């Protein structure tokens, strides 16, 4: 599983129930560009380290298209959590 996270272009987290999901924390810890469903449980751990999307397929599709068209955006989110650019925190 670690190899999947470490080599993924992005991680989409669609969980909406319960508390903070360990999969979200793992994705952040592996330095993924994380797109997470906008819920109170996801907002707090994500902070400025990822992209929130609404419970709407068109919103998610638009945000995925944006990071696909602009890989520098995904790279910036990966740098943020890894600490490579601590000025952006």
Kinemage of the C-alpha trace (Angstrom):
@kinemage 1
@onewidth
@group {chain A} dominant
@subgroup {mainchain}
@vectorlist {calphas} color= white
{ca unk a 1} P 0.000 0.000 0.000
{ca unk a 2} L 2.853 2.380 0.775
{ca unk a 3} L 4.161 2.016 -2.791
{ca unk a 4} L 0.766 2.995 -4.164
{ca unk a 5} L 0.670 6.125 -2.030
{ca unk a 6} L 4.278 7.082 -2.658
{ca unk a 7} L 3.971 6.774 -6.429
{ca unk a 8} L 0.471 8.186 -6.886
{ca unk a 9} L -0.052 11.449 -8.730
{ca unk a 10} L -2.938 12.296 -6.389
{ca unk a 11} L -5.141 10.699 -3.753
{ca unk a 12} L -8.917 11.220 -3.710
{ca unk a 13} L -10.473 10.835 -0.272
{ca unk a 14} L -14.247 10.560 -0.378
{ca unk a 15} L -15.042 9.401 3.167
{ca unk a 16} L -17.782 11.394 4.824
{ca unk a 17} L -18.589 9.570 8.084
{ca unk a 18} L -16.795 8.947 11.326
{ca unk a 19} L -13.731 10.787 12.520
{ca unk a 20} L -10.430 11.462 10.848
{ca unk a 21} L -9.749 8.530 8.560
{ca unk a 22} L -6.278 6.939 8.844
{ca unk a 23} L -6.129 6.649 5.045
{ca unk a 24} L -6.220 10.448 4.759
{ca unk a 25} L -3.370 10.787 7.227
{ca unk a 26} L -1.394 8.100 5.428
{ca unk a 27} L -1.853 9.850 2.074
{ca unk a 28} L -0.652 13.137 3.571
{ca unk a 29} L 2.284 11.413 5.252
{ca unk a 30} L 3.349 9.883 1.950
{ca unk a 31} L 3.376 13.314 0.342
{ca unk a 32} L 0.380 12.844 -1.932
{ca unk a 33} L -1.524 15.673 -3.534
{ca unk a 34} L -4.748 15.035 -1.622
{ca unk a 35} L -8.241 15.900 -2.810
{ca unk a 36} L -10.726 15.321 0.001
{ca unk a 37} L -14.467 15.596 0.359
{ca unk a 38} L -15.334 18.808 2.194
{ca unk a 39} L -16.493 17.524 5.596
{ca unk a 40} L -15.614 18.738 9.107
{ca unk a 41} L -13.609 15.544 9.631
{ca unk a 42} L -11.441 16.233 6.563
{ca unk a 43} L -11.065 20.011 6.838
{ca unk a 44} L -9.090 20.007 10.074
{ca unk a 45} L -6.308 17.561 9.146
{ca unk a 46} L -6.097 18.798 5.556
{ca unk a 47} L -5.762 22.525 6.388
{ca unk a 48} L -3.691 24.040 3.559
{ca unk a 49} L -2.103 20.716 2.608
{ca unk a 50} L -4.698 19.605 0.078
{ca unk a 51} L -7.716 20.444 -2.018
{ca unk a 52} L -11.291 20.143 -0.778
{ca unk a 53} L -14.109 19.201 -3.131
{ca unk a 54} L -17.859 19.352 -2.655
{ca unk a 55} L -20.171 16.312 -2.766
{ca unk a 56} L -20.646 16.860 -6.497
{ca unk a 57} L -19.027 14.869 -9.289
{ca unk a 58} L -18.573 17.985 -11.429
{ca unk a 59} L -16.667 19.787 -8.677
{ca unk a 60} L -14.336 16.822 -8.199
{ca unk a 61} L -13.881 16.397 -11.962
{ca unk a 62} L -13.013 20.070 -12.332
{ca unk a 63} L -10.405 19.928 -9.576
{ca unk a 64} L -8.870 16.741 -10.977
{ca unk a 65} L -8.727 18.359 -14.411
{ca unk a 66} L -7.048 21.417 -12.903
{ca unk a 67} L -4.202 19.419 -11.325
{ca unk a 68} L -3.895 17.338 -14.497
{ca unk a 69} L -3.608 20.465 -16.645
{ca unk a 70} L -1.266 22.159 -14.157
{ca unk a 71} L 1.088 19.583 -12.609
{ca unk a 72} L 2.850 22.361 -10.732
{ca unk a 73} L -0.248 22.654 -8.513
{ca unk a 74} L -0.022 18.984 -7.511
{ca unk a 75} L 3.730 19.362 -6.979
{ca unk a 76} L 3.156 22.357 -4.694
{ca unk a 77} L 0.759 20.382 -2.485
{ca unk a 78} L 3.264 17.539 -2.282
{ca unk a 79} L 5.991 19.992 -1.215
{ca unk a 80} L 3.782 21.612 1.428
{ca unk a 81} L 3.319 18.538 3.571
{ca unk a 82} L 6.823 17.204 3.077
{ca unk a 83} L 8.241 20.468 4.410
{ca unk a 84} L 10.276 21.252 1.291
{ca unk a 85} L 8.706 24.700 1.214
{ca unk a 86} L 7.858 25.628 4.769
{ca unk a 87} L 7.279 29.262 3.774
{ca unk a 88} L 3.897 28.279 2.254
{ca unk a 89} L 2.607 26.878 5.554
